[in-house]
Amino acid sequence: NIADRIAVMYLGRIVEVGPTEQVLADPQHPYTKALLSVAGEGSDKPITLTGEPPDPTRIPLGCRFHPRCPARLSGETATAGVDGDCLATPLPILPADSTGHHAACHLVAATRRAPTVS
C-alpha cells in the first residue's frame, strides 16, 4: 500500500519490475504469478512449485527459474519455441529503476513479439 513500484527477485536477480498496481494486477513472470497465487489476493487456484529450490552457489544456466517453472514443465515454453532459450540463454538484468512493466522471461518476450492474427 505504500510503494509506487515493485521488484520481484529470484536467486538474486530481478525477474519482474513495474508499477505496483500493474505487477499485482497482471503479473508476467511465472515466479511472480506463483508468489501472488499464494498471497491470498486473487481468486485463482494457488500455483505449487515443484522441485527443490536451487543451490545459490550453483545457479542454473539460462533462466534461473527454469528448473521449477510451471510454464516450462507444462510444455508451454516448448510450444512457444523458447524451451531451449529457457535452458541455455541468459536473460538481461532488469534495473529496479526502469520505467514501465518488465519481466525477464523468454516466454513473455516471445508472447510480446508474436504477431497478432486479425
C-alpha positions as CSV (number, residue, x, y, z in Angstrom):
1,N,0.0,0.0,0.0
2,I,3.0,2.3,0.3
3,A,5.2,1.5,-2.8
4,D,4.7,3.0,-6.2
5,R,6.9,0.4,-7.8
6,I,7.7,-3.2,-7.0
7,A,10.5,-5.6,-8.0
8,V,10.3,-9.3,-7.7
9,M,13.6,-11.2,-7.2
10,Y,14.6,-14.9,-7.7
11,L,18.0,-16.2,-6.9
12,G,19.4,-12.6,-6.5
13,R,18.1,-11.2,-9.8
14,I,15.1,-9.0,-10.5
15,V,12.7,-11.1,-12.6
16,E,9.9,-8.6,-12.8
17,V,9.7,-4.9,-12.1
18,G,7.0,-2.2,-12.6
19,P,4.3,0.0,-11.1
20,T,2.9,-1.9,-8.1
21,E,-0.7,-1.9,-9.4
22,Q,0.3,-3.3,-12.8
23,V,2.6,-6.0,-11.3
24,L,-0.1,-7.1,-8.8
25,A,-3.0,-6.9,-11.3
26,D,-1.2,-8.5,-14.3
27,P,1.9,-10.4,-13.2
28,Q,4.0,-11.5,-16.2
29,H,6.8,-13.7,-14.9
30,P,5.8,-17.3,-13.9
31,Y,7.6,-16.8,-10.5
32,T,5.6,-13.6,-9.7
33,K,2.4,-15.4,-10.7
34,A,3.2,-18.3,-8.3
35,L,4.0,-15.9,-5.5
36,L,0.8,-13.9,-5.9
37,S,-1.3,-17.1,-6.2
38,V,-0.5,-17.9,-2.6
39,A,-0.7,-14.4,-1.2
40,G,-4.5,-14.6,-0.9
41,E,-5.1,-11.6,-3.2
42,G,-6.5,-13.4,-6.2
43,S,-9.3,-15.9,-6.8
44,D,-7.1,-18.2,-8.9
45,K,-6.0,-21.6,-7.6
46,P,-2.6,-21.5,-5.8
47,I,0.4,-22.5,-8.0
48,T,2.5,-25.1,-6.3
49,L,6.1,-25.1,-7.4
50,T,7.7,-28.5,-7.8
51,G,11.3,-29.5,-7.2
52,E,13.8,-28.1,-4.8
53,P,14.9,-24.5,-4.7
54,P,18.3,-24.3,-6.5
55,D,21.6,-24.0,-4.6
56,P,22.6,-20.3,-4.9
57,T,26.2,-21.4,-5.4
58,R,25.2,-23.4,-8.5
59,I,22.9,-21.1,-10.4
60,P,21.2,-22.8,-13.4
61,L,22.2,-21.7,-16.9
62,G,19.6,-19.8,-18.9
63,C,16.7,-18.6,-16.9
64,R,17.4,-19.1,-13.2
65,F,13.8,-20.2,-12.6
66,H,13.6,-22.9,-15.4
67,P,14.0,-26.0,-13.2
68,R,10.8,-25.0,-11.3
69,C,8.9,-23.0,-13.9
70,P,5.3,-24.2,-14.3
71,A,5.2,-22.9,-17.9
72,R,8.2,-24.9,-18.9
73,L,7.2,-28.0,-17.0
74,S,3.7,-27.9,-18.7
75,G,5.3,-27.7,-22.2
76,E,4.1,-24.1,-22.7
77,T,7.7,-22.9,-23.4
78,A,8.2,-25.7,-25.9
79,T,5.0,-24.8,-27.7
80,A,6.2,-21.2,-27.9
81,G,9.6,-22.3,-29.2
82,V,11.6,-20.9,-26.3
83,D,12.4,-24.0,-24.3
84,G,16.0,-24.1,-25.5
85,D,16.4,-20.5,-24.6
86,C,15.0,-21.1,-21.1
87,L,17.6,-23.8,-20.6
88,A,20.7,-22.0,-22.0
89,T,20.2,-18.3,-22.9
90,P,20.9,-15.8,-20.0
91,L,18.3,-13.1,-19.6
92,P,19.1,-9.4,-19.3
93,I,19.4,-7.8,-15.9
94,L,16.3,-5.6,-15.2
95,P,17.2,-2.4,-13.4
96,A,15.0,-1.6,-10.4
97,D,14.7,2.0,-11.5
98,S,13.4,1.3,-15.1
99,T,10.1,2.8,-16.2
100,G,7.2,0.6,-17.3
101,H,6.4,-3.0,-16.5
102,H,9.2,-5.5,-17.5
103,A,9.8,-9.3,-16.9
104,A,12.9,-11.2,-17.5
105,C,11.3,-14.2,-19.2
106,H,11.8,-15.8,-22.6
107,L,8.1,-16.9,-22.8
108,V,6.9,-13.3,-22.0
109,A,9.3,-11.9,-24.7
110,A,8.1,-14.5,-27.3
111,T,4.5,-13.7,-26.5
112,R,5.0,-10.0,-26.9
113,R,6.7,-10.3,-30.3
114,A,4.2,-12.9,-31.6
115,P,2.2,-11.5,-34.5
116,T,-1.5,-10.9,-33.9
117,V,-3.9,-12.5,-36.3
118,S,-6.8,-10.4,-37.5
